[in-house]
Amino acid sequence: MELFSALCLIFLYCMMIFFLLKLFSKIRTQSCYIVAYECYKAPDDMKLDTETCGELIFRNRNLGIEQYKFLLQAMVKAGIGEETYGPRNVIVGTEESPNLTDTLSEIDDIVFGTLDNLFAKTGVSPSEIDVLVVTISMVTSAPSIPARVINRYKMRGDIKVFNLSGMGCSASVIAVDLVNHIFQTYKNSYAVVVSSESLSPNWYRGKERSMMLPNILFRLGGCSLLLTNKSSLKHRAILKLNHSVRTHVGSNDEAYGSCTRIEDEQGNCGFFLTKNLPKAAAKAVAMNLRVLVPKMLPLRELVRYSMVTYWRNKSKTSTPEASLNLKSGIEHFCIHPGGRAVIDGMGRSLGLNEYDLEPTRMALHRFGNTSAAGLWYVLSYMEAKKRLKKGDRILMISLGAGFKCNNCVWEVMNNMDDANVWEDCIGRYPVKCTANTSFLEKYSWINESSN
C-alpha cells in the first residue's frame, strides 16, 4: 500500500513538472501572426487569352508541327483559363533579347504594387518594419531587390534583411518559417515577406518538350505579407502560425535533378522537368507529414490509426491499409497550384474531395502557377468565398525544386472575408476545369495536320 502511494505521489510530481515545463515553454515562445497580405493582379493588357497564347507559340520559329501538337494538348489539359497574366516583354515580342530593365520593371510592379496596398491597408509605416525577407528565385541584381525596397520606402538602417534565391515555389513558406525563428529572438517586431518570380528573362524559346511545359504553367504574380509577434496586435491578426515543418530530399540524386534550370543544346535557358518529379514530390511529402501529422491531428485520431494498423498487421489480413483522417484536425487545405497533375496527385494521397481541392484548382485556372505566391492566391479564394471562420485551421502544402516540401498550419484568428484579387470575378467561380475548349476549337487544325 505504501509503495502504491509512493508511486502515485511520484506520478503526480512528474505530471506537475510536465505541465509547468509546457507552460514555461508557451510563455517563452513568441507567436507568429499575419496581420494582412496582398496578392498582385496585373492590368488587363497583360492577360494571356487564347489568341495571345497562340501568337506566342507560333512566334517561336524553332517549333514544328509535332511541338505545336504537344503544346496544344498540354494547354487543353493544363486547367488554366484565359485570364492569367504574362510578362509584358513576352507579350510584345521582345522575349528573345530580355534585358535588365524589363526584368526589374516586372519585379517593381509586383513588389511595390503589393507593398503599397499592404501599408495602406494596415496603416503600418515602412519605418516600423524590423525584418524584410524577399524571395525571388531566378534573378539577381546589384543592389539587391531588398535594397530596392529599402530605398523606395526609406526603411530604417537597423532593419534585418534576407534575400532568398533559388527556393522556387516553396519560398514563401520558407520565408515564414525564417521569420518565425527570428521572432523567437526579437520581440515586439514587424516583418514583411515579399514573394514573386521573374518570368521576363526566363521564358523558354527552344523546342525541348520537357522544358516547354513551364511556359504553359507559370504566370505573372506575387504577394506581400505583414507578420508580427506583438501580443498587443493579436486582436488584429487574421492568422496565427501553429506549426511549420521543412523537409529537403536533395541528398537523393534523382530528387535533386527532377526540376532544374538548364540550357538546351541551342543555348536556350529554361526549366527541365524529369519523369522523376512525381516520385520526388511523393517522397518529400511523405517525409514531411510524418513529422507534421502528430503535431496537427488530435490524439484520438492518432490512437485510432495506431490501433487499426496494429490489428491489421497482427491479424495479417488483406484489408486495405489504414489511412489517417487529416480532416479531424484540419478544416481547409491550401495546396500549391503547380499544375493539374500535381493537384490530382495530392488530392488522392491526402484523401481530399473536390470541395477541398476547389480553391487550388480555381487559383490555377484564374492566375496559373505563380510560383511562391501561388498559396496565397488559393488562400484569397477561400477568403473571397467566405469559407474561413475564426478557429478554423489551414494546412499549407508547398513543393519546390531541390527537392523540398515545406508545410505549415495556420489558425484563423478572425473571420476572413475582405475584398481581394478575386473581387471582380469570384461570382463566376467555381468553373469546370475539364478541358480548355477554346484552345481545342481554335487550333484543332494542328491535330488534323499531324494525321
C-alpha positions as CSV (number, residue, x, y, z in Angstrom):
1,M,0.0,0.0,0.0
2,E,2.8,2.4,0.9
3,L,4.6,1.5,-2.4
4,F,1.4,2.3,-4.3
5,S,1.0,5.7,-2.5
6,A,4.7,6.5,-3.3
7,L,4.2,5.7,-6.9
8,C,1.1,7.9,-7.1
9,L,3.0,10.7,-5.5
10,I,5.9,10.3,-7.9
11,F,3.4,10.3,-10.8
12,L,1.7,13.5,-9.6
13,Y,5.1,15.2,-9.2
14,C,6.0,14.2,-12.8
15,M,2.7,15.5,-14.2
16,M,3.2,18.7,-12.3
17,I,6.7,19.2,-13.7
18,F,5.5,18.3,-17.2
19,F,2.7,20.9,-17.1
20,L,5.0,23.6,-15.6
21,L,7.5,23.0,-18.4
22,K,4.8,23.1,-21.0
23,L,3.5,26.4,-19.5
24,F,7.0,27.8,-19.4
25,S,7.6,26.9,-23.0
26,K,4.4,28.6,-24.1
27,I,5.4,31.7,-22.2
28,R,8.9,31.8,-23.8
29,T,7.7,31.1,-27.4
30,Q,6.8,34.2,-29.4
31,S,3.7,33.7,-31.5
32,C,3.8,34.5,-35.3
33,Y,0.8,36.3,-36.6
34,I,-0.2,37.5,-40.1
35,V,-1.8,40.9,-39.9
36,A,-2.6,41.2,-43.6
37,Y,-1.5,40.0,-47.0
38,E,-1.8,41.3,-50.6
39,C,-1.7,39.4,-53.9
40,Y,-0.8,41.1,-57.2
41,K,-3.2,41.4,-60.1
42,A,-1.7,42.7,-63.4
43,P,-3.5,45.1,-65.8
44,D,-5.8,43.6,-68.4
45,D,-3.5,44.2,-71.3
46,M,-1.2,41.6,-69.9
47,K,-3.7,38.8,-70.0
48,L,-2.9,35.6,-71.9
49,D,-6.1,34.7,-73.7
50,T,-6.4,32.1,-76.4
51,E,-5.5,34.5,-79.2
52,T,-2.4,35.8,-77.4
53,C,-1.1,32.4,-76.4
54,G,-1.5,31.2,-80.0
55,E,0.6,34.2,-81.2
56,L,3.3,33.4,-78.7
57,I,3.5,29.8,-79.7
58,F,3.7,30.5,-83.5
59,R,6.2,33.2,-82.9
60,N,8.7,30.5,-81.9
61,R,10.3,29.5,-85.2
62,N,12.1,26.6,-83.6
63,L,8.9,24.6,-83.4
64,G,7.4,22.2,-85.9
65,I,4.0,20.6,-86.2
66,E,4.8,17.9,-83.5
67,Q,5.8,20.6,-81.0
68,Y,2.6,22.6,-81.8
69,K,0.5,19.5,-81.3
70,F,2.2,18.8,-77.9
71,L,1.7,22.4,-76.7
72,L,-2.0,22.3,-77.8
73,Q,-2.6,19.1,-75.9
74,A,-0.8,20.5,-72.9
75,M,-2.8,23.8,-72.9
76,V,-6.1,21.9,-73.2
77,K,-5.3,19.7,-70.3
78,A,-3.5,22.2,-68.1
79,G,-6.5,23.5,-66.2
80,I,-5.6,27.1,-66.9
81,G,-8.1,29.7,-68.1
82,E,-7.8,32.7,-70.4
83,E,-7.4,35.4,-67.8
84,T,-3.9,34.6,-66.5
85,Y,-1.1,37.2,-66.9
86,G,2.2,37.1,-68.7
87,P,5.3,39.3,-68.7
88,R,5.0,42.4,-70.9
89,N,8.2,41.7,-72.9
90,V,6.9,38.3,-73.9
91,I,3.5,39.7,-75.0
92,V,5.0,42.5,-77.1
93,G,7.6,40.1,-78.7
94,T,10.9,41.1,-77.2
95,E,11.5,37.9,-75.1
96,E,14.3,36.8,-77.4
97,S,16.5,39.6,-76.1
98,P,15.4,40.2,-72.4
99,N,17.2,43.0,-70.7
100,L,17.7,44.0,-67.1
101,T,15.3,47.0,-67.5
102,D,12.4,44.6,-68.4
103,T,13.3,42.3,-65.5
104,L,13.4,45.0,-62.9
105,S,10.3,46.7,-64.2
106,E,8.3,43.5,-63.9
107,I,9.6,43.0,-60.3
108,D,9.0,46.6,-59.3
109,D,5.4,46.5,-60.5
110,I,4.7,43.4,-58.4
111,V,6.8,44.2,-55.3
112,F,5.9,47.9,-55.0
113,G,2.3,47.4,-56.0
114,T,1.6,44.8,-53.3
115,L,3.6,46.6,-50.6
116,D,1.9,50.0,-51.3
117,N,-1.5,48.3,-50.8
118,L,-0.3,46.4,-47.7
119,F,1.0,49.5,-46.0
120,A,-2.1,51.5,-46.9
121,K,-4.5,48.7,-45.7
122,T,-2.8,48.2,-42.3
123,G,-1.7,51.7,-41.5
124,V,1.8,50.4,-40.6
125,S,4.6,52.7,-41.7
126,P,7.6,51.2,-43.6
127,S,9.8,52.7,-41.0
128,E,8.2,50.3,-38.4
129,I,9.4,47.2,-40.2
130,D,12.1,45.3,-38.3
131,V,12.6,42.3,-40.7
132,L,12.4,42.1,-44.5
133,V,12.5,38.9,-46.4
134,V,12.4,38.8,-50.3
135,T,12.1,35.6,-52.2
136,I,12.5,35.9,-56.0
137,S,14.4,32.8,-57.1
138,M,15.6,33.4,-60.6
139,V,17.0,36.9,-60.7
140,T,19.9,38.7,-59.0
141,S,20.7,42.4,-59.2
142,A,23.2,44.8,-57.5
143,P,21.9,46.4,-55.4
144,S,19.7,43.5,-54.4
145,I,15.9,43.5,-54.6
146,P,15.5,44.0,-50.8
147,A,17.8,47.0,-51.2
148,R,15.5,48.4,-53.8
149,V,12.6,48.0,-51.3
150,I,14.5,49.7,-48.5
151,N,15.5,52.6,-50.8
152,R,11.9,53.0,-52.1
153,Y,10.3,53.1,-48.7
154,K,13.3,54.7,-46.8
155,M,13.3,51.9,-44.2
156,R,15.4,52.0,-41.0
157,G,19.2,51.4,-41.1
158,D,18.9,48.6,-38.5
159,I,16.4,46.5,-40.4
160,K,17.3,42.8,-40.7
161,V,17.3,41.9,-44.4
162,F,17.2,38.5,-46.1
163,N,17.3,37.8,-49.8
164,L,16.3,34.1,-50.6
165,S,17.1,32.9,-54.1
166,G,16.7,29.5,-55.7
167,M,14.0,28.4,-53.3
168,G,11.4,28.0,-56.1
169,C,7.7,27.5,-55.5
170,S,8.1,26.8,-51.8
171,A,9.9,30.1,-51.0
172,S,7.1,31.9,-49.2
173,V,6.6,29.1,-46.6
174,I,10.4,29.0,-46.1
175,A,10.3,32.8,-45.6
176,V,7.5,32.5,-43.0
177,D,9.5,29.8,-41.1
178,L,12.5,32.0,-41.2
179,V,10.5,34.9,-39.7
180,N,9.1,32.7,-37.1
181,H,12.6,31.7,-35.9
182,I,13.7,35.3,-35.9
183,F,10.7,36.2,-33.8
184,Q,11.9,33.9,-31.1
185,T,14.8,36.2,-30.5
186,Y,13.5,39.7,-31.4
187,K,10.3,40.6,-29.5
188,N,7.6,43.1,-30.5
189,S,8.6,43.1,-34.1
190,Y,7.1,43.6,-37.5
191,A,8.2,41.5,-40.5
192,V,7.4,41.8,-44.2
193,V,7.7,38.9,-46.6
194,V,7.6,39.5,-50.4
195,S,7.4,36.6,-52.8
196,S,7.3,36.5,-56.6
197,E,9.2,35.1,-59.6
198,S,11.0,36.7,-62.5
199,L,9.5,35.5,-65.8
200,S,10.8,38.2,-68.2
201,P,14.3,36.7,-68.6
202,N,13.3,33.1,-68.2
203,W,10.7,32.5,-70.9
204,Y,11.9,29.3,-72.8
205,R,12.3,29.8,-76.6
206,G,13.5,26.3,-77.5
207,K,11.8,23.1,-78.6
208,E,12.6,20.6,-75.8
209,R,9.2,19.2,-74.6
210,S,10.2,18.8,-71.0
211,M,11.3,22.5,-71.0
212,M,8.2,23.9,-72.8
213,L,5.8,23.0,-70.1
214,P,6.8,25.8,-67.7
215,N,5.8,28.3,-70.3
216,I,2.3,26.9,-70.2
217,L,2.0,26.7,-66.4
218,F,3.9,29.7,-65.0
219,R,2.3,33.0,-64.9
220,L,2.9,36.5,-63.5
221,G,2.0,37.0,-59.8
222,G,3.3,37.8,-56.4
223,C,2.4,38.7,-52.8
224,S,3.4,40.6,-49.8
225,L,2.7,39.6,-46.1
226,L,2.8,41.6,-42.9
227,L,3.7,39.5,-39.9
228,T,4.2,40.3,-36.2
229,N,4.8,38.7,-32.8
230,K,3.3,41.7,-30.9
231,S,0.8,40.3,-28.5
232,S,-1.0,43.6,-28.5
233,L,-1.9,43.1,-32.1
234,K,-3.4,39.7,-31.6
235,H,-6.9,41.1,-32.0
236,R,-6.0,42.5,-35.4
237,A,-4.3,39.4,-36.7
238,I,-6.1,37.2,-39.3
239,L,-3.8,34.1,-39.0
240,K,-1.6,32.5,-36.3
241,L,1.1,30.1,-37.2
242,N,0.6,26.9,-35.2
243,H,3.2,24.5,-36.8
244,S,5.8,24.6,-39.5
245,V,7.9,21.7,-40.9
246,R,10.5,21.8,-43.6
247,T,11.8,18.7,-45.5
248,H,14.6,18.5,-48.0
249,V,15.4,15.4,-50.1
250,G,18.2,16.9,-52.2
251,S,20.7,14.3,-51.0
252,N,18.9,11.9,-53.4
253,D,20.3,12.4,-56.9
254,E,17.0,11.7,-58.7
255,A,15.1,14.1,-56.5
256,Y,17.8,16.8,-56.8
257,G,17.7,16.6,-60.6
258,S,14.0,16.3,-61.1
259,C,13.5,20.0,-61.6
260,T,16.4,22.1,-62.7
261,R,17.2,25.3,-64.7
262,I,19.5,24.4,-67.6
263,E,20.3,25.4,-71.1
264,D,19.3,23.2,-74.1
265,E,21.6,22.3,-77.0
266,Q,20.9,25.7,-78.7
267,G,21.7,27.6,-75.5
268,N,18.1,28.5,-74.6
269,C,17.6,28.6,-70.9
270,G,14.6,27.0,-69.2
271,F,13.3,24.6,-66.6
272,F,13.9,20.9,-67.2
273,L,11.3,18.7,-65.7
274,T,12.0,14.9,-65.5
275,K,9.8,11.9,-65.0
276,N,11.2,11.5,-61.5
277,L,9.4,14.7,-60.3
278,P,6.2,13.0,-59.1
279,K,8.3,10.4,-57.2
280,A,10.4,13.1,-55.6
281,A,7.4,15.0,-54.6
282,A,5.7,12.0,-53.1
283,K,8.8,11.1,-51.1
284,A,9.2,14.7,-49.8
285,V,5.5,15.0,-48.8
286,A,5.5,11.6,-47.0
287,M,8.7,12.5,-45.0
288,N,7.2,15.9,-44.1
289,L,3.8,14.7,-43.0
290,R,5.4,12.0,-40.8
291,V,6.7,14.9,-38.7
292,L,3.8,17.3,-39.1
293,V,0.8,15.0,-38.6
294,P,1.5,14.2,-34.9
295,K,1.6,17.9,-34.2
296,M,-1.7,18.8,-36.0
297,L,-4.0,15.9,-35.5
298,P,-6.0,15.2,-32.3
299,L,-4.8,12.3,-30.0
300,R,-7.9,10.3,-30.7
301,E,-7.2,10.1,-34.4
302,L,-3.6,9.1,-33.8
303,V,-4.7,6.4,-31.4
304,R,-7.4,5.1,-33.8
305,Y,-4.8,4.9,-36.7
306,S,-2.3,3.1,-34.5
307,M,-4.8,0.6,-33.2
308,V,-6.2,-0.2,-36.7
309,T,-2.7,-0.5,-38.1
310,Y,-1.6,-2.8,-35.2
311,W,-4.6,-5.0,-35.6
312,R,-4.2,-5.3,-39.3
313,N,-0.5,-6.3,-39.0
314,K,-1.2,-8.7,-36.2
315,S,-4.1,-10.5,-38.0
316,K,-2.2,-10.4,-41.3
317,T,-5.4,-9.7,-43.2
318,S,-5.7,-8.5,-46.8
319,T,-7.8,-5.5,-45.8
320,P,-6.7,-2.1,-47.1
321,E,-4.1,-0.2,-45.2
322,A,-5.4,2.2,-42.5
323,S,-5.4,5.9,-43.5
324,L,-5.2,9.0,-41.4
325,N,-8.2,11.3,-41.5
326,L,-6.5,14.7,-41.9
327,K,-9.8,16.4,-41.7
328,S,-10.0,15.5,-38.0
329,G,-7.5,18.3,-37.3
330,I,-7.7,20.5,-40.5
331,E,-10.7,22.3,-42.0
332,H,-9.0,23.8,-45.1
333,F,-6.3,22.6,-47.5
334,C,-4.2,25.2,-49.3
335,I,-2.2,23.2,-51.9
336,H,0.4,24.8,-54.2
337,P,-1.3,25.2,-57.6
338,G,1.6,23.8,-59.5
339,G,-0.4,22.0,-62.2
340,R,-3.4,19.8,-62.7
341,A,-1.4,16.6,-62.3
342,V,0.1,17.8,-59.0
343,I,-3.3,18.8,-57.6
344,D,-4.8,15.4,-58.6
345,G,-2.0,13.5,-57.0
346,M,-2.0,15.5,-53.8
347,G,-5.8,15.0,-53.6
348,R,-5.6,11.3,-53.9
349,S,-2.7,10.9,-51.4
350,L,-4.3,13.1,-48.8
351,G,-7.9,11.7,-49.2
352,L,-9.4,15.1,-50.2
353,N,-12.6,15.6,-52.1
354,E,-13.4,18.2,-54.8
355,Y,-14.6,20.7,-52.3
356,D,-11.2,20.6,-50.6
357,L,-9.4,20.9,-53.9
358,E,-11.6,23.6,-55.4
359,P,-9.6,26.7,-54.2
360,T,-6.4,25.2,-55.6
361,R,-8.0,24.3,-59.0
362,M,-9.6,27.7,-59.3
363,A,-6.4,29.6,-58.4
364,L,-4.6,27.6,-61.2
365,H,-7.4,28.4,-63.6
366,R,-7.6,32.1,-62.9
367,F,-4.0,33.0,-62.1
368,G,-1.9,30.0,-63.2
369,N,1.2,28.8,-61.4
370,T,2.5,32.0,-59.7
371,S,5.4,30.1,-58.0
372,A,6.0,31.0,-54.4
373,A,2.9,33.3,-54.4
374,G,0.5,30.6,-55.5
375,L,-0.5,29.5,-52.0
376,W,-1.8,33.0,-51.2
377,Y,-4.0,33.1,-54.3
378,V,-5.5,29.9,-53.0
379,L,-6.0,31.4,-49.6
380,S,-7.6,34.5,-51.0
381,Y,-10.1,32.4,-52.9
382,M,-11.1,30.7,-49.7
383,E,-11.5,34.2,-48.2
384,A,-13.5,35.6,-51.1
385,K,-15.8,32.6,-50.8
386,K,-16.2,33.3,-47.1
387,R,-15.0,29.9,-46.1
388,L,-12.6,31.0,-43.3
389,K,-14.1,31.3,-39.9
390,K,-12.5,32.0,-36.5
391,G,-10.9,28.9,-35.1
392,D,-10.5,27.1,-38.4
393,R,-7.2,25.5,-39.2
394,I,-5.5,25.7,-42.7
395,L,-2.8,23.3,-43.9
396,M,-0.5,24.9,-46.5
397,I,1.4,22.4,-48.6
398,S,4.2,23.7,-50.8
399,L,6.7,21.9,-53.1
400,G,9.9,23.3,-54.6
401,A,12.9,22.4,-56.7
402,G,15.9,20.9,-54.9
403,F,13.7,18.9,-54.0
404,K,11.8,20.1,-50.9
405,C,8.4,20.1,-49.2
406,N,7.6,22.8,-46.7
407,N,4.3,22.8,-44.9
408,C,2.7,24.9,-42.2
409,V,-0.6,25.0,-40.2
410,W,-2.4,28.3,-39.6
411,E,-5.2,29.1,-37.2
412,V,-7.8,31.7,-38.3
413,M,-7.9,34.4,-35.7
414,N,-10.9,36.4,-37.1
415,N,-13.5,35.7,-39.7
416,M,-11.8,36.4,-43.1
417,D,-13.9,38.0,-45.8
418,D,-12.0,41.1,-47.0
419,A,-12.1,42.1,-50.7
420,N,-9.1,40.9,-52.6
421,V,-7.8,40.0,-56.1
422,W,-10.9,37.7,-56.6
423,E,-13.4,40.6,-56.0
424,D,-14.3,41.2,-59.7
425,C,-14.6,37.5,-60.7
426,I,-15.5,35.4,-57.6
427,G,-19.1,35.3,-58.7
428,R,-18.2,33.3,-61.7
429,Y,-16.4,30.6,-59.7
430,P,-16.1,27.7,-59.4
431,V,-15.9,26.8,-63.1
432,K,-15.4,23.4,-64.6
433,C,-11.8,22.6,-65.4
434,T,-12.2,19.5,-67.6
435,A,-10.6,20.9,-70.7
436,N,-10.0,24.3,-72.3
437,T,-12.3,24.0,-75.3
438,S,-11.2,27.5,-76.6
439,F,-7.8,26.2,-77.5
440,L,-9.2,22.9,-78.8
441,E,-11.7,24.7,-81.1
442,K,-9.4,27.4,-82.4
443,Y,-6.3,25.2,-83.0
444,S,-7.9,21.8,-83.9
445,W,-6.3,22.1,-87.3
446,I,-2.9,21.3,-85.6
447,N,-4.1,17.8,-84.7
448,E,-5.6,17.3,-88.2
449,S,-2.3,18.4,-89.9
450,S,-0.3,15.8,-88.0
451,N,-2.5,12.9,-89.1
